[in-house]
Amino acid sequence: MSFFPCKDPEPGDVTAVDAIETLIIPRTSDIGGLEVRRALPSAQRRLVGPFIFFDRMGPAILRPTNALDVRPHPHIGLSTVTYLFDGKIRHRDSLGTEMVIRPGDVNLMTAGRGIVHSERSPEELRTEPLPISGLQTWLALPDHLEEIDPAFANTGVGELPYLRENGVEVRVVMGNFHGASSSVKQHAETLYVDMRLDPGKRVQIPGTAAEERAIYTLDGPVEIAGETFPADRLIAFRTGDEIIIHAPQGAHFMLFGGAALPSKRYIWWNFVSSSKERIEQAKEEWRTGRFDIVPGDAEEFIPLPEN
């Protein structure tokens, strides 16, 4: 494996600069002391491959009296991917799953025709300040799989392909990168890679890595074609172009994307579908209590938004 099969781009190279198709500065919200930055969906871009939702959580330290408590809520037509860098979250869902999500693990919850889940700080850890840092993304399901049975799968960090060469560290979360393939199930062609560069190092992102590709900068800055981008930026690339990312001070970012969906997706609250009518149906089902409950967390729920 080699990350350096081509020449570095020259600063100001027109072709390389044009390879950056979209730059998104995420919207930031404070949720009880937890800062969340939402990069997708945005006015500039709705999806990158199947990724229709991209949230950066933290980093933050939650006080014992202000732990994470996301009450039970529903999803349809998507898979959620939770990937932590620090902290722990207890996941419960209407399938009866109870799982403490740990750093580096991949938690893939496929909603399909409908699932309900909650996400809370583990009760046994609430006596001390709780660190939290990670990503939650949603993958829109292909048309023919939007109504599949719900499912949950956890893949431990030790099961993910890990590569390190010449100051470039790669963990393949989903898909295939430089010949290393993740075993995490994909419902559509998906690329999701955790990348860290030592100071002064470069990495090549092949044009063939995925039809649609982007990075989210977690800790930077990074340089691309002579342009510098700080942390917390989503940078989407033009299809087919080879990209060189340089990290003068070292950097940490996520590479993600996949095949473009062939049809439009609608998103309302926690629902994703190719059909507006299906979203209206899901709204009515949640409003009238026709979704399943979450065993062990059935006392509370998030009401349907009024708007």
C-alpha positions in Angstrom: 0.0 0.0 0.0 1.3 3.5 -0.8 -0.4 6.8 -0.1 2.0 8.8 -2.4 1.7 7.5 -6.0 1.6 10.9 -7.6 3.2 14.4 -7.5 2.1 17.0 -5.1 -0.2 19.7 -6.7 1.4 23.1 -7.3 0.0 25.9 -5.1 -2.7 27.7 -7.1 -3.0 24.9 -9.6 -6.4 25.7 -11.4 -7.4 22.1 -11.9 -6.7 21.2 -8.3 -8.6 24.2 -6.9 -11.6 23.4 -9.1 -11.7 19.9 -7.7 -13.3 21.4 -4.5 -16.9 21.3 -5.4 -18.5 22.5 -2.1 -17.3 24.0 1.1 -19.7 23.9 4.1 -19.3 25.6 7.4 -21.6 23.6 9.8 -24.4 25.1 11.8 -23.6 25.0 15.6 -26.1 24.3 18.4 -25.6 24.0 22.1 -27.6 21.1 23.6 -27.3 21.2 27.4 -23.6 21.9 27.3 -22.9 19.6 24.3 -21.9 21.6 21.2 -23.2 19.9 18.0 -22.1 21.0 14.5 -24.4 20.0 11.7 -22.8 19.9 8.2 -25.5 17.9 6.3 -28.1 18.5 5.2 -27.3 22.1 4.2 -28.5 24.7 1.8 -25.3 24.1 -0.3 -25.6 20.3 -0.4 -28.1 17.7 0.6 -26.1 14.5 0.3 -22.6 13.1 -0.3 -23.2 9.6 -1.6 -25.8 8.0 0.8 -24.8 10.4 3.6 -27.8 12.7 4.2 -27.0 13.8 7.8 -23.6 14.6 9.4 -23.3 15.8 13.0 -20.1 16.5 14.9 -20.7 16.0 18.7 -18.3 17.8 21.0 -15.7 17.5 22.2 -17.2 18.4 25.5 -17.2 17.5 29.2 -20.8 16.9 30.5 -21.5 17.7 34.1 -23.0 14.9 36.2 -26.2 16.9 36.5 -26.3 17.5 32.7 -25.7 14.1 31.1 -26.7 13.1 27.6 -30.4 12.1 27.6 -31.9 11.7 24.1 -35.3 10.3 24.8 -36.9 7.6 22.6 -37.6 8.8 19.1 -38.4 7.1 15.7 -36.7 6.7 12.4 -37.6 5.4 9.0 -35.8 4.9 5.6 -32.2 5.3 6.9 -29.3 3.8 8.8 -27.7 5.7 11.6 -23.9 5.3 12.2 -22.6 6.3 15.6 -18.8 6.6 15.8 -17.1 8.0 19.0 -13.7 9.3 19.6 -14.2 9.7 23.4 -16.9 8.9 26.0 -19.6 6.3 26.1 -23.3 6.3 25.1 -25.9 3.7 26.1 -28.1 2.8 23.1 -31.5 1.1 23.5 -33.9 0.4 20.7 -37.3 -1.2 20.0 -35.7 -4.4 18.9 -34.6 -5.0 22.5 -31.0 -4.0 21.9 -29.0 -2.5 24.8 -25.4 -1.5 23.9 -22.9 0.8 25.5 -21.2 2.5 22.5 -17.4 2.9 23.1 -14.7 4.9 21.2 -13.8 3.3 17.9 -16.7 1.0 17.7 -19.2 1.2 14.8 -22.9 1.1 15.7 -25.0 0.7 12.7 -28.8 0.9 13.3 -30.9 0.3 10.2 -34.4 1.8 10.6 -36.0 0.5 7.4 -39.8 0.5 7.9 -39.4 1.9 11.4 -37.4 1.7 14.7 -37.4 3.7 17.9 -34.2 4.3 20.0 -32.8 6.3 22.8 -29.2 7.5 23.5 -28.2 8.4 27.0 -25.1 8.7 29.2 -24.7 5.4 31.0 -26.3 5.6 34.5 -23.3 4.0 36.2 -21.0 6.8 34.9 -23.1 9.8 35.9 -21.3 10.5 39.2 -18.3 12.0 37.4 -17.8 14.5 34.6 -18.4 12.7 31.3 -16.3 13.3 28.1 -18.1 13.1 24.8 -16.7 13.4 21.3 -17.8 11.7 18.1 -19.9 11.7 14.9 -23.4 10.6 14.1 -24.3 10.2 10.5 -27.3 9.0 8.6 -27.2 6.9 5.4 -30.3 7.1 3.2 -31.4 3.6 2.1 -31.7 2.7 -1.6 -35.2 2.8 -3.0 -35.8 -1.0 -2.9 -34.5 -1.2 0.7 -36.3 1.7 2.4 -38.9 -0.6 4.0 -36.6 -3.5 5.1 -36.9 -4.9 8.6 -35.1 -2.8 11.2 -31.7 -4.2 12.5 -28.8 -3.3 14.8 -25.2 -4.3 14.5 -22.1 -3.4 16.6 -18.6 -3.8 15.1 -15.7 -3.5 17.6 -12.7 -1.2 16.9 -10.4 -4.3 16.8 -12.4 -5.7 13.8 -11.9 -2.6 11.6 -8.9 -2.6 9.1 -6.1 -0.4 10.5 -3.2 0.9 8.3 -0.2 3.1 9.2 2.5 4.0 6.8 4.9 7.0 6.7 3.0 9.1 9.2 -0.4 8.4 7.7 -2.9 6.4 9.9 -6.1 5.0 8.4 -9.0 3.1 10.0 -11.6 1.9 7.4 -15.0 2.2 9.1 -17.1 1.3 6.0 -16.2 0.4 2.5 -12.8 -0.1 0.9 -9.8 2.2 0.9 -6.3 1.4 -0.6 -7.2 -2.3 -0.7 -8.4 -2.6 2.9 -12.1 -3.5 3.3 -14.4 -3.1 6.4 -16.7 -5.9 7.3 -19.4 -3.4 8.4 -22.6 -4.1 6.4 -23.5 -1.6 3.6 -26.9 -1.2 2.0 -25.5 1.0 -0.7 -21.9 1.8 -1.9 -20.5 3.6 1.0 -17.0 5.0 2.0 -16.2 6.1 5.6 -12.6 6.3 6.7 -11.0 7.8 9.8 -7.7 9.4 8.9 -4.8 11.0 10.9 -1.7 12.6 9.4 1.5 13.4 11.3 2.8 16.9 10.9 4.1 17.6 7.4 2.5 14.5 5.9 0.3 14.1 2.8 -2.3 11.6 1.7 -3.8 10.9 -1.7 -7.5 10.5 -2.2 -7.9 8.6 -5.5 -10.6 9.7 -7.9 -11.8 6.2 -8.0 -12.3 5.9 -4.2 -16.0 6.7 -4.6 -18.3 8.5 -7.0 -19.0 11.3 -4.5 -16.3 12.1 -1.8 -15.9 14.6 0.9 -13.9 15.1 4.1 -14.9 16.6 7.4 -11.9 18.2 9.2 -11.9 17.3 12.9 -8.5 18.7 13.9 -6.4 20.6 11.4 -5.6 22.7 9.5 -5.3 20.9 6.1 -4.0 22.2 2.8 -5.6 21.3 -0.5 -4.2 22.7 -3.7 -2.6 25.6 -1.8 -5.7 26.5 0.1 -5.9 26.1 3.9 -9.0 24.9 5.7 -9.4 24.9 9.5 -11.2 22.3 11.7 -14.9 21.8 11.3 -15.3 22.2 7.6 -17.0 19.8 5.1 -15.1 19.8 1.8 -16.7 18.0 -1.1 -14.7 17.1 -4.1 -15.5 16.9 -7.8 -16.2 13.4 -9.1 -13.2 11.6 -10.5 -10.5 14.1 -9.5 -7.4 12.9 -7.5 -7.0 14.9 -4.3 -3.8 15.5 -2.2 -4.3 16.5 1.4 -1.4 18.0 3.3 -1.3 18.5 7.0 1.5 21.0 7.9 0.8 20.7 11.7 -0.8 17.3 11.7 -4.5 16.7 11.1 -7.5 14.4 11.8 -10.4 14.1 9.4 -13.1 11.8 8.1 -13.2 10.8 4.5 -16.8 9.8 3.4 -19.1 9.3 0.5 -20.2 6.7 -1.9 -22.4 6.2 -5.0 -24.9 8.9 -5.7 -28.5 7.9 -5.0 -30.6 7.6 -8.2 -33.6 9.4 -6.8 -34.5 12.3 -4.6 -34.7 12.0 -0.8 -37.0 13.9 1.5 -36.0 14.5 5.2 -38.3 15.7 7.9 -37.3 15.5 11.6 -36.0 11.9 12.0 -37.6 10.5 8.8 -36.0 10.0 5.4 -37.8 8.7 2.4 -38.1 8.9 -1.4 -41.8 9.5 -0.8 -43.5 12.6 0.9 -46.5 10.4 1.5 -44.5 7.9 3.4 -43.1 10.6 5.7 -46.7 11.8 6.4 -47.6 8.3 7.3 -44.7 8.0 9.7 -45.7 11.3 11.3 -49.2 10.0 11.9 -47.9 6.7 13.3 -45.7 8.4 15.8 -48.4 10.9 16.8 -50.8 8.1 17.5 -48.4 5.7 19.2 -48.2 3.0 16.6 -44.4 2.7 16.7 -42.9 0.0 19.0 -41.6 1.0 22.5 -38.1 0.8 23.7 -37.7 -1.9 26.4 -36.0 -0.5 29.5 -36.8 3.1 28.4 -40.5 3.2 27.8 -41.5 6.0 30.2 -40.4 9.0 28.1 -40.4 9.9 24.4 -39.8 12.9 22.2 -43.2 14.3 20.8 -43.7 14.9 17.2 -42.6 18.5 16.4 -45.5 20.9 15.7 -43.8 22.5 12.7 
